[in-house]
Amino acid sequence: MKKIALCLSVLLLAACGDSNGTYYGYAEGDYLRLGPRDPGIVSTLTVKEGDSVAAGAPLFSVDAERARLAADQSEAQFQAAEARAADLAAGGRTEEVEAARDQLNQAKADLKLAQENHARATDLVAQGVAPRQRLDEADRALNIARSRVAELENRLRIAALPARDDQVAAARQEADAARAARAQAQSQLDDRSVRAPAAGRVDRVYLRPGEFAAAGQPVISLLPPENIKIVFFVPEPQLQKVSVGADVALSCDGCADNLGGTISFISSGTEFTPPIIYSDNERTKLVYRVEARPTRPQDLNPGQPIRVRLAP
C-alpha cells in the first residue's frame, strides 16, 4: 500500500515537472528472491535481515542427508566402473600372466627332454639295439611336447592381451555414465546449500530453520546495490527531452551532493491516463515511465523520494 501511495503521489507530481527539466520519482530495487532448487526443510540460516553479504557467501541450506548418501553411492559406482574399464584395457592380471609363463617354461623343459629321448631312440633303433616301437613312442612324445609348447605360447599371448575392443568400449561407456551420474548427484547435493549470487544486502527472511521450503520458494530476498534504480515520470509533451543514455542529476533529502545517474529505460506507452476524453488540453496528464541507474546506488534506499533533473 505504501508503494501504491508513493506511485500515486509521484504520478501527481510528475505533471508538475518544471520547465528546467526537474521531475519527481523514487528509488526502486530489483530484488533477488532466492530459494532451493529442490524442496526440503530449512536446516541452516547464516544471515539475518539487514546483513551485507559478499558474492558467494553461504546464505541457507535445506536438509541434505539423502542427497549426500546419493552422492556417496554414485562416487562408489563411478570408482568401480573406472576400475573395470582400466582392468579390461590393461589385459590379463599379472598373476595370470606369470602362471601361464611358468607353465610354458615347464612345457619347454618337457620338450627338450622329449627331443633328447627321441634322438637316443633313433640311435638305438639304427644300431638294432632297440625295437622300432620305441622310436614310434618317442615320436608321439615329441609331437605331444611340441603341441603343448605351442598351446601354452598361445595361451600366454592371449593372457597378456587386453579385452576385445567392443568390451573395452562398453566398459568405458559405463564409466562415462557413472561419471555423469556422479556429477549430477554432486550438483544436487550442492544445490541444497544456497550462496549469494552477488554482493548485496539481505532485505527479507521469509522462512527460518525447521520450516519447509518448496522448490523455488523464496527463503530470503537479496538486493545487490547495482539493482537499485530511479523511477520517474515525464509528461508526454516533454518526452522528447529524455533519451536512453542521457545523464541526469539526482537529489533527495539527506542524500550526498553530486549524485548522478544515467537513463536506462523509457516506456513505450503511457503509465497513467485520466478517465476523460483525450484532447490536446489533457496531453500534460499523460506521463511515461523512465528509469535511470544511479552512479552511487549504495547511497539510496528503495522507496526513497528522488528529484531528477535533466542535464542541460
Secondary structure as GFF3:
##gff-version 3
##sequence-region A 1 312
A	DSSP	alpha_helix	2	14	.	.	.	ID=ss1
A	DSSP	beta_strand	22	29	.	.	.	ID=ss2
A	DSSP	beta_strand	32	34	.	.	.	ID=ss3
A	DSSP	beta_strand	40	45	.	.	.	ID=ss4
A	DSSP	beta_strand	52	53	.	.	.	ID=ss5
A	DSSP	beta_strand	58	62	.	.	.	ID=ss6
A	DSSP	alpha_helix	65	90	.	.	.	ID=ss7
A	DSSP	alpha_helix	94	127	.	.	.	ID=ss8
A	DSSP	alpha_helix	132	160	.	.	.	ID=ss9
A	DSSP	alpha_helix	165	190	.	.	.	ID=ss10
A	DSSP	beta_strand	193	195	.	.	.	ID=ss11
A	DSSP	beta_strand	200	205	.	.	.	ID=ss12
A	DSSP	beta_strand	212	213	.	.	.	ID=ss13
A	DSSP	beta_strand	220	223	.	.	.	ID=ss14
A	DSSP	three_ten_helix	225	227	.	.	.	ID=ss15
A	DSSP	beta_strand	228	235	.	.	.	ID=ss16
A	DSSP	three_ten_helix	236	241	.	.	.	ID=ss17
A	DSSP	beta_strand	247	251	.	.	.	ID=ss18
A	DSSP	beta_strand	259	272	.	.	.	ID=ss19
A	DSSP	three_ten_helix	280	285	.	.	.	ID=ss20
A	DSSP	beta_strand	287	294	.	.	.	ID=ss21
A	DSSP	three_ten_helix	297	299	.	.	.	ID=ss22
A	DSSP	beta_strand	305	310	.	.	.	ID=ss23
###
